């Protein structure tokens, strides 16, 4: 029997947690209790994480938080988990991050004097002190970490910043997701930076179904049936037939509405740039700019794609000039040697 799907402000069709859409927007403690940690997730995302940790987690598995930086997502999850009578004391939040300081993140660590590359792990732990052993930290390169093998009920991903990290996540964490229970939350879904996540989730659409999601970058998916391990070895993102990639982006973009969907289209444009399809990238970028839903919300992604496109054009122009220069030099040398090249 099929489960009814409903449109939301963000998704064209999604499963709902309750009959009321976005239930995390009522009956939630003040933000100072939910998540007082500065970070890049929105207040609606913080409430969402708090609500699902409080109401969705059964206590039969754990929560994995990939890329929490200062700890905002971890705090929101823990603040909900600690008042979940089924899971408190049983479920742990496993947080993974490099925890290396980058100057652009200064605002997330107010009062701290930091230099590029400094260890942020102690500051993260300080921000999460109130939750004690509920938080288990895993510092360092995510690709060097392996999961415990226990069930995962929530997998929040803000660390799939490259295809190889994403493929490690697929192989290491997804086999331990529980059908009918696990929520996979992509914080970079409404974003052009990581087109590999859109391609993969569209490929795995028979296993994951969109779930009611918060404002901001996050879109959630519920696992509806087991995924064969063979499906978690992703096909080569940059060599798959372009027609197949376009078909998958069509599917991924169809899940989101309005400007949210435009961000997925910009991820597709970014993918075209990565494939060297500059004409297609330019055409899609111009299409986005002409849409009635276009607005300031997608300017970051527009700039990201435009910068990547211009950089690739400059590189292509330099390579062509270099080839021409080499060809001319070779011609001059051969002419000086009295050799004709027809």
C-alpha positions as CSV (number, residue, x, y, z in Angstrom):
1,X,0.0,0.0,0.0
2,X,1.4,3.4,-1.0
3,X,1.9,6.0,1.7
4,X,0.3,9.4,0.8
5,X,2.6,12.2,0.0
6,X,1.9,15.9,0.5
7,X,3.3,19.1,-0.9
8,X,5.0,21.5,1.5
9,X,6.4,25.0,1.2
10,X,9.7,23.5,0.1
11,X,8.9,20.0,-1.4
12,X,6.6,19.1,-4.3
13,X,5.6,15.9,-2.5
14,X,6.8,14.5,0.9
15,X,6.0,12.2,3.7
16,X,4.8,14.1,6.8
17,X,5.7,13.2,10.4
18,X,2.2,14.2,11.6
19,X,-1.0,15.5,10.1
20,X,0.4,19.0,10.7
21,X,3.2,20.0,8.4
22,X,6.4,21.3,10.0
23,X,5.5,20.2,13.6
24,X,8.8,21.5,14.9
25,X,7.6,25.0,14.6
26,X,5.4,24.8,17.7
27,X,5.9,23.6,21.2
28,X,9.7,24.0,21.0
29,X,11.9,25.5,23.7
30,X,13.6,28.9,23.2
31,X,16.5,28.8,20.8
32,X,18.9,29.5,23.6
33,X,18.0,26.0,24.9
34,X,17.7,24.3,21.5
35,X,20.9,25.6,20.0
36,X,22.9,28.7,21.3
37,X,26.0,27.8,19.3
38,X,26.9,30.1,16.3
39,X,26.9,28.3,13.0
40,X,25.7,28.0,9.5
41,X,22.4,26.2,10.0
42,X,19.2,28.2,10.2
43,X,17.0,28.4,13.3
44,X,14.3,26.4,11.5
45,X,16.9,23.7,10.9
46,X,17.9,23.7,14.6
47,X,14.3,23.3,15.7
48,X,13.9,20.5,13.2
49,X,16.9,18.6,14.5
50,X,15.7,19.1,18.1
51,X,12.2,17.9,17.2
52,X,13.2,14.7,15.3
53,X,15.8,13.8,18.1
54,X,13.0,14.2,20.6
55,X,10.1,12.6,18.7
56,X,11.5,10.4,16.0
57,X,14.4,8.5,17.5
58,X,13.4,5.2,19.1
59,X,16.5,4.5,21.1
60,X,17.3,1.4,19.0
61,X,20.1,3.2,17.1
62,X,22.4,6.2,17.1
63,X,22.7,9.6,15.5
64,X,25.6,10.5,13.2
65,X,26.4,14.2,12.7
66,X,28.9,14.8,9.9
67,X,30.5,18.2,9.9
68,X,29.1,20.1,13.0
69,X,32.1,22.5,13.2
70,X,31.4,24.6,16.4
71,X,28.6,22.2,17.4
72,X,25.3,23.8,16.5
73,X,23.8,20.7,14.8
74,X,25.1,18.5,17.6
75,X,23.6,20.8,20.3
76,X,20.2,20.9,18.6
77,X,20.1,17.1,18.3
78,X,21.3,16.6,21.9
79,X,18.8,19.1,23.3
80,X,16.0,17.0,21.8
81,X,17.5,13.7,22.7
82,X,17.9,14.4,26.4
83,X,14.1,14.8,26.7
84,X,13.3,11.7,24.7
85,X,12.4,9.1,27.3
86,X,12.8,6.2,24.9
87,X,16.4,7.2,23.8
88,X,17.9,9.2,26.6
89,X,20.9,7.3,28.1
90,X,20.9,4.9,25.1
91,X,21.3,6.8,21.9
92,X,24.6,8.6,21.3
93,X,25.3,11.5,18.9
94,X,28.5,10.7,17.0
95,X,30.1,13.9,15.7
96,X,32.8,13.8,13.0
97,X,34.8,16.8,11.9
98,X,38.4,17.8,10.9
99,X,38.1,20.6,13.5
100,X,40.8,22.7,11.9
101,X,40.3,26.5,12.0
102,X,39.8,28.4,8.8
103,X,39.8,32.3,9.1
104,X,36.4,32.6,7.4
105,X,34.9,30.8,10.5
106,X,36.0,33.4,13.0
107,X,32.4,34.5,13.7
108,X,31.5,31.0,14.9
109,X,34.1,31.1,17.7
110,X,33.5,34.5,19.4
111,X,36.2,35.6,21.8
112,X,38.7,32.9,20.7
113,X,42.1,33.9,19.4
114,X,42.7,31.4,16.5
115,X,45.2,31.0,13.7
116,X,44.6,29.1,10.5
117,X,44.8,25.3,11.1
118,X,44.3,25.5,14.9
119,X,42.5,22.6,16.6
120,X,38.9,23.4,17.2
121,X,38.0,20.2,18.9
122,X,38.4,21.6,22.5
123,X,36.1,24.5,21.7
124,X,33.5,22.1,20.2
125,X,33.7,20.0,23.4
126,X,33.2,23.1,25.5
127,X,30.1,24.0,23.6
128,X,28.7,20.5,24.2
129,X,29.8,20.1,27.9
130,X,26.3,20.0,29.2
131,X,25.6,16.7,27.3
132,X,28.5,14.8,28.7
133,X,28.9,11.2,27.3
134,X,25.9,11.6,25.0
135,X,28.3,13.2,22.5
136,X,31.0,10.9,21.0
137,X,33.6,12.8,18.9
138,X,35.7,11.5,16.0
139,X,38.3,14.2,15.0
140,X,40.2,14.1,11.8
141,X,39.8,13.1,8.2
142,X,36.3,11.5,7.8
143,X,37.7,9.1,5.2
144,X,39.9,7.5,7.8
145,X,37.0,6.7,10.2
146,X,34.9,3.6,10.3
147,X,31.4,3.2,11.8
148,X,30.8,0.9,14.8
149,X,28.3,-1.2,12.9
150,X,25.3,-0.3,15.1
151,X,22.0,1.0,13.6
152,X,21.8,4.6,12.6
153,X,18.5,6.4,13.1
154,X,19.5,9.9,12.0
155,X,22.4,10.7,9.5
156,X,22.9,14.4,9.2
157,X,25.4,15.3,6.5
158,X,27.2,18.6,6.1
159,X,30.6,17.1,5.2
160,X,30.1,15.6,1.7
161,X,32.2,18.4,0.2
162,X,34.0,16.2,-2.3
163,X,33.0,13.1,-4.3
164,X,35.5,10.9,-2.5
165,X,34.2,11.9,1.0
166,X,30.7,11.3,-0.2
167,X,31.5,7.9,-1.5
168,X,33.1,7.0,1.8
169,X,29.9,8.1,3.6
170,X,27.9,5.9,1.2
171,X,30.0,2.8,1.9
172,X,30.6,3.4,5.6
173,X,27.3,4.6,7.0
174,X,24.4,3.9,4.7
175,X,24.6,0.1,5.1
176,X,23.6,0.6,8.8
177,X,20.5,2.7,8.1
178,X,17.2,1.1,9.1
179,X,14.3,0.9,6.7
180,X,11.2,2.7,7.9
181,X,13.3,4.5,10.6
182,X,16.5,6.2,9.3
183,X,16.3,9.8,8.3
184,X,19.1,10.9,5.9
185,X,19.4,14.7,6.1
186,X,21.4,16.6,3.5
187,X,22.3,20.0,4.7
188,X,23.8,20.8,1.3
189,X,20.8,19.8,-0.8
190,X,19.6,23.4,-1.5
191,X,23.1,24.3,-2.7
192,X,25.1,24.2,-5.9
193,X,28.4,23.1,-4.2
194,X,27.9,19.3,-4.1
195,X,26.2,18.0,-7.2
196,X,27.2,14.4,-6.5
197,X,24.6,14.1,-3.7
198,X,21.8,15.0,-6.0
199,X,23.0,12.6,-8.6
200,X,23.3,9.7,-6.1
201,X,20.0,10.3,-4.3
202,X,18.2,10.4,-7.7
203,X,19.8,7.1,-8.6
204,X,18.7,5.7,-5.2
205,X,15.2,7.1,-5.5
206,X,13.5,3.7,-5.1
207,X,15.1,3.4,-1.6
208,X,14.8,6.9,-0.2
209,X,11.6,9.1,-0.1
210,X,11.6,12.9,0.6
211,X,10.5,13.8,4.1
212,X,9.0,17.0,5.5
213,X,12.0,19.3,5.8
214,X,12.9,22.7,7.4
215,X,13.8,26.0,5.8
216,X,17.4,26.4,4.9
217,X,19.7,24.1,3.0
218,X,18.5,20.8,4.5
219,X,16.2,18.2,2.8
220,X,15.4,15.0,4.5
221,X,14.8,11.5,3.2
222,X,13.3,8.4,4.9
223,X,14.8,5.0,4.0
224,X,11.8,2.8,2.9
225,X,13.6,-0.5,2.1
226,X,17.0,-2.0,2.4
227,X,19.7,-0.9,-0.1
228,X,21.8,-3.6,-1.7
229,X,25.5,-3.0,-0.8
230,X,26.3,-3.1,-4.6
231,X,24.1,0.1,-4.9
232,X,26.4,2.0,-2.5
233,X,29.4,1.7,-4.8
234,X,28.7,4.9,-6.8
235,X,29.2,4.9,-10.5
236,X,31.8,7.4,-11.7
237,X,30.3,10.8,-11.4
238,X,32.3,12.4,-14.1
239,X,32.2,9.7,-16.7
240,X,28.6,8.5,-16.6
241,X,26.7,9.3,-19.8
242,X,25.7,12.9,-19.8
243,X,22.1,12.0,-20.8
244,X,21.9,9.8,-17.7
245,X,23.2,12.6,-15.4
246,X,20.7,15.1,-16.9
247,X,17.9,12.6,-16.3
248,X,18.9,12.2,-12.6
249,X,19.1,16.0,-12.1
250,X,15.6,16.3,-13.6
251,X,14.4,13.9,-10.9
252,X,16.4,15.6,-8.1
253,X,15.1,19.1,-9.1
254,X,11.5,17.9,-9.2
255,X,11.5,17.2,-5.5
256,X,11.9,20.8,-4.5
257,X,9.7,23.8,-5.2
258,X,10.4,27.5,-6.2
259,X,13.8,28.9,-5.5
260,X,14.8,25.8,-3.7
261,X,14.6,23.9,-7.0
262,X,16.6,26.6,-8.7
263,X,19.5,25.8,-6.4
264,X,19.4,22.1,-7.5
265,X,19.5,23.4,-11.1
266,X,22.5,25.4,-10.3
267,X,24.1,22.2,-8.9
268,X,23.5,20.7,-12.3
269,X,25.2,23.8,-13.9
270,X,28.1,23.3,-11.6
271,X,28.3,19.6,-12.7
272,X,28.3,20.7,-16.3
273,X,31.3,22.9,-15.5
274,X,33.1,20.0,-13.8
275,X,32.5,17.9,-17.0
276,X,33.8,20.7,-19.2
277,X,30.4,21.3,-20.8
278,X,30.7,25.1,-20.6
279,X,28.0,25.9,-23.2
280,X,25.5,23.8,-21.3
281,X,26.5,25.3,-18.0
282,X,26.1,28.9,-19.4
283,X,22.7,28.1,-20.9
284,X,21.4,26.6,-17.7
285,X,22.8,29.5,-15.6
286,X,21.0,32.0,-17.9
287,X,17.8,29.9,-17.6
288,X,17.9,30.2,-13.8
289,X,18.4,33.9,-14.0
290,X,15.3,34.3,-16.2
291,X,13.0,32.4,-13.8
292,X,10.3,34.1,-11.9
293,X,11.4,32.3,-8.7
294,X,14.9,33.7,-9.0
295,X,15.8,36.0,-6.1
296,X,18.6,36.8,-3.6
297,X,18.2,33.4,-1.9
298,X,20.1,31.8,-4.8
299,X,22.7,34.5,-5.5
300,X,25.4,32.6,-3.5
301,X,24.9,29.6,-5.8
302,X,24.8,31.7,-8.9
303,X,28.1,33.3,-8.0
304,X,29.6,29.9,-7.2
305,X,28.6,28.6,-10.7
306,X,29.7,31.8,-12.5
307,X,33.1,31.8,-10.7
308,X,33.6,28.1,-11.6
309,X,32.5,28.8,-15.2
310,X,34.8,31.8,-15.7
311,X,37.7,29.9,-14.1
312,X,37.2,27.0,-16.5
313,X,37.0,29.3,-19.5
314,X,40.2,31.0,-18.5
315,X,41.9,27.6,-18.1
316,X,40.5,26.5,-21.5
317,X,41.7,29.7,-23.1
318,X,45.2,29.3,-21.6
319,X,45.4,25.7,-22.8
320,X,44.4,26.8,-26.3
321,X,47.0,29.6,-26.3
322,X,49.6,27.2,-25.0
323,X,48.8,24.7,-27.7
324,X,48.9,27.4,-30.4
325,X,52.3,28.8,-29.0
326,X,53.8,25.2,-29.0
327,X,52.5,24.6,-32.5
328,X,54.0,27.9,-33.8
329,X,57.3,27.2,-32.0
330,X,57.4,23.7,-33.6
331,X,56.7,25.3,-37.0
332,X,59.5,27.8,-36.6
333,X,62.0,25.1,-35.5
334,X,61.1,22.9,-38.5
335,X,61.3,25.8,-40.9
336,X,64.7,26.7,-39.6
337,X,65.8,23.1,-40.2
338,X,64.5,23.3,-43.7
339,X,61.7,20.8,-43.0
340,X,58.2,21.3,-44.3
341,X,55.2,20.2,-42.4
342,X,52.2,19.9,-44.6
